[in-house]
Amino acid sequence: MLILADIRPLQDPVYAHRGIGSHSACVLEALRRCSDGTVRIVGLCDPRLPAPGTAVVGLCDEVRPSFTEPEPGRPAVFLHLSPLTHDTLPPARLLDRPNILPCAVIYDF
């Protein structure tokens, strides 16, 4: 299974060490722990933010500085770890693809 994860909450210094960053890291760690080795996590980051740290990169199999499909047409899940904190335009490119199931994590309001 291919998971495209929006890792901007882990990359952004405003959120990385607060609740949203902690929750995002826990979700990715749980995916890694619960998978049987068949899950591939591609972290999608924003090149305008500071580069993701080694701890963040370690949660992913690959990190890409864009919101594009690494393997166009392959079935995937788009995991939007914090849909209310960052610009919605970059991930919008992944929301209308028939092969990508979009999922959002909502923590609190």
Secondary structure, 3 states (H helix, E strand, C coil): CEEEEECHHHHCCCCCCCHHHHHHHHHHHHHHHHCCCCCEEEEECCCCCCCCCHHHHCCCCEEECCCCCCCCCCCEEEEECCCCCCCCHHHHCCCCCCCEEEEECCCCC
